[in-house]
């Protein structure tokens, strides 16, 4: 529950960052030698370096045999979610709603979370090693799969987007290279990373808050939210809820058909239904580099992130109580 409270505080901090971006956008759009964009770029590189530093390949190899579970989680993240959103994209990707529709598909194309997935699986008494394995592998796969999926819906006429080769090169430099260096140094500094996990988590969240502040500041200055209404936010919330529950039910159904254990079913549904705000903020800045409206595009993943914390934590508590009752 302590971990859950910390996550909830982060959601509140995200809302504060948006309010500050509305009232004081000037620092974010400053174009001097030392500016917020350069600071967040460095911060993002360090996030993935520390992520690689905490990633122990020998521990991951121990869980390779549970391949059906791993395939289901990755299928859910990169095939099921995009398939749920893609059929509706042409109907909503018109006029003022294009960026929101793009944001929904972007959210659906992102990898699973790492820390919160493991925390929730732990609370619900699920398969923790498999949760760690799938969240870690999902993060690495997403570096390449997410941009490829986005290429399915991005319209050059509607959004001026960087070429795919440029996107891939920047992802390699800013994400894959730091992760690789971190992995190589795990045997030397891995224990330090584990001992300072709380500090590294705070660092990650700080950089995410700066990215969100920067993205929303630019969007507010350009007036991209002038046509947005409260009803738009409500529809984003409703859409996120529908996607979550449909995906959760499908994953549960497949888990039952595959005759997964209770522990594996918890891991499949929790890891397979979550989306990473960390990767969302990082990849939005790379994939949509130079695009006016990154703040709008980030809205669905931010709302989904907050919603998934509330829903999955509630489900995790119920699962934990069921386990305690069965053991008594």
C-alpha positions as CSV (number, residue, x, y, z in Angstrom):
1,X,0.0,0.0,0.0
2,X,2.9,2.4,0.6
3,X,4.1,1.9,-2.9
4,X,0.5,2.6,-4.2
5,X,0.4,5.8,-2.2
6,X,3.7,6.9,-3.8
7,X,2.3,6.2,-7.2
8,X,-0.8,8.2,-6.5
9,X,1.3,11.1,-5.4
10,X,3.0,11.0,-8.7
11,X,-0.3,11.3,-10.5
12,X,-1.1,14.4,-8.4
13,X,2.4,15.7,-9.4
14,X,1.5,15.2,-13.1
15,X,-1.6,17.3,-12.7
16,X,0.4,20.0,-10.9
17,X,2.9,20.0,-13.7
18,X,0.1,20.7,-16.2
19,X,-1.3,23.5,-14.1
20,X,2.2,25.1,-13.9
21,X,2.6,24.7,-17.6
22,X,-0.6,26.7,-18.1
23,X,0.3,29.5,-15.8
24,X,4.1,29.7,-16.3
25,X,5.0,28.3,-19.8
26,X,7.9,30.7,-20.4
27,X,10.8,28.6,-18.9
28,X,9.8,25.6,-21.0
29,X,10.0,27.5,-24.3
30,X,13.2,29.4,-23.5
31,X,15.7,28.6,-26.4
32,X,19.0,29.6,-24.7
33,X,22.2,27.5,-24.5
34,X,20.9,25.7,-21.4
35,X,17.2,25.0,-22.0
36,X,14.7,22.5,-20.7
37,X,14.7,20.4,-23.9
38,X,18.4,19.7,-23.6
39,X,18.1,19.0,-19.9
40,X,15.2,16.5,-20.5
41,X,17.2,14.8,-23.3
42,X,20.1,14.2,-21.0
43,X,17.7,13.0,-18.3
44,X,16.0,10.5,-20.6
45,X,19.4,9.1,-21.5
46,X,20.2,8.6,-17.8
47,X,16.8,7.0,-17.1
48,X,17.6,4.2,-19.6
49,X,21.2,3.9,-18.5
50,X,20.0,3.3,-14.9
51,X,17.3,1.0,-16.2
52,X,20.0,-1.1,-17.9
53,X,22.0,-1.0,-14.7
54,X,19.2,-2.6,-12.8
55,X,18.5,-5.2,-15.4
56,X,20.1,-8.6,-14.5
57,X,20.1,-10.9,-17.5
58,X,21.0,-14.0,-15.5
59,X,17.9,-13.5,-13.4
60,X,15.8,-13.1,-16.5
61,X,17.1,-16.2,-18.1
62,X,15.8,-18.3,-15.2
63,X,12.2,-17.6,-16.3
64,X,12.5,-18.3,-20.0
65,X,10.7,-21.7,-19.8
66,X,7.3,-20.0,-19.1
67,X,7.0,-19.1,-22.8
68,X,3.2,-19.2,-23.1
69,X,2.9,-16.5,-20.5
70,X,5.5,-14.4,-22.1
71,X,4.0,-14.6,-25.5
72,X,0.5,-13.7,-24.1
73,X,1.9,-10.6,-22.4
74,X,3.8,-9.4,-25.4
75,X,0.8,-10.2,-27.7
76,X,-1.4,-8.1,-25.4
77,X,0.9,-5.1,-25.4
78,X,1.8,-4.9,-29.1
79,X,-1.1,-6.7,-30.9
80,X,-4.2,-6.8,-28.8
81,X,-4.2,-3.1,-27.7
82,X,-3.5,-1.7,-31.2
83,X,-6.1,-4.0,-32.7
84,X,-8.7,-2.6,-30.2
85,X,-8.0,1.0,-31.2
86,X,-7.1,0.8,-34.9
87,X,-10.6,0.0,-36.3
88,X,-12.0,3.2,-34.7
89,X,-9.1,5.4,-35.6
90,X,-10.4,6.6,-39.1
91,X,-13.7,7.7,-37.5
92,X,-12.2,9.9,-34.9
93,X,-9.0,11.1,-36.7
94,X,-10.8,14.1,-38.2
95,X,-10.2,17.8,-37.7
96,X,-9.8,18.8,-34.1
97,X,-9.8,15.2,-32.8
98,X,-6.8,14.0,-34.9
99,X,-4.2,14.5,-32.1
100,X,-6.4,12.8,-29.5
101,X,-7.0,9.8,-31.8
102,X,-3.3,9.7,-32.5
103,X,-2.7,9.8,-28.7
104,X,-5.0,6.8,-28.2
105,X,-3.2,4.7,-30.8
106,X,0.1,5.9,-29.4
107,X,-1.0,4.8,-25.9
108,X,-2.1,1.4,-27.3
109,X,1.3,0.9,-29.0
110,X,3.4,1.5,-25.9
111,X,5.1,-1.3,-23.9
112,X,4.1,-2.4,-20.5
113,X,5.2,-0.7,-17.3
114,X,8.1,-2.1,-15.2
115,X,7.9,-1.0,-11.5
116,X,4.2,-0.6,-11.1
117,X,3.5,-4.0,-12.8
118,X,5.9,-5.8,-10.4
119,X,4.4,-3.9,-7.4
120,X,0.8,-4.8,-8.3
121,X,1.7,-8.5,-9.1
122,X,3.5,-8.7,-5.8
123,X,0.5,-7.3,-3.9
124,X,-1.9,-9.8,-5.6
125,X,0.5,-12.7,-4.9
126,X,1.2,-13.4,-8.6
127,X,4.2,-14.7,-10.5
128,X,6.8,-12.0,-9.7
129,X,9.8,-13.3,-11.7
130,X,7.6,-13.5,-14.8
131,X,6.3,-10.0,-14.2
132,X,9.9,-8.7,-14.0
133,X,10.8,-10.7,-17.2
134,X,7.9,-9.5,-19.3
135,X,8.0,-5.9,-18.2
136,X,11.7,-5.7,-19.0
137,X,11.4,-7.5,-22.3
138,X,8.4,-5.4,-23.3
139,X,10.4,-2.2,-22.7
140,X,13.2,-3.4,-25.0
141,X,10.8,-4.6,-27.7
142,X,8.9,-1.3,-27.6
143,X,11.9,0.6,-28.7
144,X,11.4,-0.8,-32.2
145,X,7.8,-2.0,-32.3
146,X,6.1,1.3,-31.1
147,X,7.5,3.5,-34.0
148,X,6.6,0.7,-36.5
149,X,3.0,0.6,-35.2
150,X,2.7,4.4,-35.3
151,X,3.7,4.3,-38.9
152,X,0.3,2.6,-39.6
153,X,-1.7,5.7,-38.6
154,X,0.5,8.7,-39.0
155,X,-0.6,10.9,-41.9
156,X,2.1,13.1,-43.5
157,X,-0.6,15.5,-44.5
158,X,-1.9,16.0,-41.0
159,X,1.3,15.9,-38.9
160,X,4.8,16.7,-40.0
161,X,6.7,13.9,-38.5
162,X,10.3,12.9,-38.5
163,X,11.4,10.2,-41.0
164,X,11.4,6.6,-39.6
165,X,15.2,6.3,-40.1
166,X,15.7,9.5,-38.0
167,X,13.3,8.2,-35.3
168,X,15.1,4.8,-35.2
169,X,18.5,6.4,-35.0
170,X,17.5,8.7,-32.2
171,X,15.9,5.8,-30.3
172,X,19.1,3.8,-30.6
173,X,21.3,6.7,-29.4
174,X,19.0,7.9,-26.6
175,X,17.5,4.6,-25.4
176,X,19.2,1.5,-26.7
177,X,22.8,2.6,-26.3
178,X,22.3,3.7,-22.6
179,X,20.4,0.5,-21.8
180,X,23.3,-1.6,-23.3
181,X,25.9,0.3,-21.3
182,X,23.9,-0.1,-18.2
183,X,23.6,-3.9,-18.8
184,X,27.4,-4.2,-19.4
185,X,28.0,-2.3,-16.1
186,X,25.4,-4.3,-14.1
187,X,28.0,-6.7,-12.7
188,X,29.9,-3.7,-11.3
189,X,27.3,-1.2,-10.3
190,X,24.1,-3.3,-10.2
191,X,24.2,-3.6,-6.4
192,X,24.5,0.2,-6.1
193,X,21.5,0.6,-8.3
194,X,19.4,-1.8,-6.2
195,X,20.5,0.0,-3.0
196,X,19.5,3.3,-4.4
197,X,16.3,2.2,-6.2
198,X,14.1,4.8,-4.4
199,X,16.4,7.6,-5.4
200,X,16.6,6.4,-9.0
201,X,12.8,6.2,-9.1
202,X,12.5,9.8,-7.8
203,X,15.0,10.8,-10.6
204,X,12.9,9.0,-13.2
205,X,9.7,10.7,-12.0
206,X,11.4,14.1,-11.9
207,X,12.5,13.8,-15.6
208,X,9.0,12.7,-16.6
209,X,7.4,15.7,-14.9
210,X,9.8,18.0,-16.7
211,X,9.0,16.3,-20.1
212,X,5.2,16.7,-19.3
213,X,5.7,20.3,-18.3
214,X,7.7,21.1,-21.4
215,X,5.2,19.4,-23.8
216,X,2.1,21.0,-22.2
217,X,3.8,24.4,-22.1
218,X,4.4,24.3,-25.8
219,X,0.8,23.1,-26.5
220,X,-0.6,25.9,-24.3
221,X,1.5,28.6,-25.9
222,X,0.4,27.4,-29.4
223,X,-3.3,27.4,-28.3
224,X,-3.8,23.7,-29.1
225,X,-6.2,23.3,-26.1
226,X,-8.4,26.2,-27.0
227,X,-10.9,23.9,-28.8
228,X,-10.8,21.2,-26.0
229,X,-13.6,20.9,-23.6
230,X,-14.4,19.1,-20.4
231,X,-16.4,16.6,-22.4
232,X,-13.3,15.8,-24.4
233,X,-11.5,14.7,-21.2
234,X,-14.6,12.7,-20.1
235,X,-14.6,10.9,-23.4
236,X,-10.9,10.1,-23.1
237,X,-11.6,8.7,-19.6
238,X,-14.5,6.6,-20.9
239,X,-12.5,5.4,-23.9
240,X,-9.6,4.4,-21.6
241,X,-11.9,2.5,-19.3
242,X,-13.4,0.6,-22.2
243,X,-10.0,-0.3,-23.6
244,X,-8.8,-1.4,-20.2
245,X,-11.7,-3.7,-19.3
246,X,-12.0,-5.2,-22.8
247,X,-8.2,-6.0,-22.9
248,X,-8.3,-7.3,-19.3
249,X,-11.3,-9.6,-20.1
250,X,-9.7,-10.9,-23.3
251,X,-6.4,-11.6,-21.5
252,X,-8.3,-13.4,-18.6
253,X,-10.2,-15.5,-21.2
254,X,-7.1,-16.6,-23.0
255,X,-5.3,-17.3,-19.7
256,X,-8.2,-19.6,-18.8
257,X,-8.2,-21.4,-22.1
258,X,-4.4,-21.9,-21.7
259,X,-5.0,-23.3,-18.2
260,X,-2.7,-20.9,-16.5
261,X,-2.2,-21.1,-12.8
262,X,-3.7,-18.4,-10.6
263,X,-0.2,-16.8,-10.3
264,X,0.4,-16.7,-14.0
265,X,-3.1,-15.4,-14.7
266,X,-2.5,-12.5,-12.4
267,X,0.9,-11.7,-14.1
268,X,-0.7,-12.0,-17.6
269,X,-3.6,-9.7,-16.8
270,X,-1.6,-7.1,-14.8
271,X,1.5,-6.8,-17.1
272,X,-0.5,-7.3,-20.3
273,X,-3.1,-4.5,-19.5
274,X,-0.7,-1.8,-18.4
275,X,1.0,0.9,-20.4
276,X,4.2,2.8,-19.6
277,X,4.1,6.6,-19.1
278,X,7.9,6.6,-19.0
279,X,8.2,5.2,-22.5
280,X,5.3,7.4,-23.6
281,X,6.9,10.7,-22.6
282,X,10.3,9.6,-23.9
283,X,9.1,8.3,-27.3
284,X,6.6,11.1,-27.9
285,X,9.5,13.6,-27.8
286,X,11.4,11.5,-30.4
287,X,8.6,10.2,-32.7
288,X,6.7,13.5,-32.7
289,X,9.8,15.7,-32.7
290,X,8.9,19.1,-34.1
291,X,5.2,18.4,-34.0
292,X,2.9,21.0,-32.5
293,X,0.7,19.3,-30.0
294,X,2.7,16.7,-28.2
295,X,0.9,17.7,-25.0
296,X,-2.5,16.7,-26.6
297,X,-1.0,13.5,-27.8
298,X,0.1,12.6,-24.3
299,X,-3.3,13.1,-22.8
300,X,-4.6,9.5,-23.4
301,X,-1.5,7.8,-21.9
302,X,-1.5,10.2,-18.9
303,X,-5.2,9.5,-18.2
304,X,-4.8,5.8,-18.8
305,X,-1.7,5.7,-16.5
306,X,-3.7,7.3,-13.6
307,X,-6.7,5.1,-14.3
308,X,-4.7,1.8,-14.5
309,X,-3.1,2.6,-11.1
310,X,-6.5,2.9,-9.4
311,X,-8.1,-0.1,-11.2
312,X,-5.2,-2.5,-11.0
313,X,-4.5,-1.6,-7.3
314,X,-8.1,-2.3,-6.4
315,X,-8.0,-5.6,-8.3
316,X,-4.7,-6.5,-6.7
317,X,-6.1,-6.0,-3.2
318,X,-9.1,-8.2,-4.0
319,X,-6.8,-10.9,-5.3
320,X,-4.7,-10.7,-2.2
321,X,-7.7,-11.1,0.1
322,X,-8.9,-14.1,-2.0
323,X,-5.5,-15.8,-1.5
324,X,-5.6,-15.1,2.3
325,X,-9.1,-16.5,2.6
326,X,-8.1,-19.6,0.6
327,X,-5.1,-20.2,2.8
328,X,-7.1,-20.0,6.1
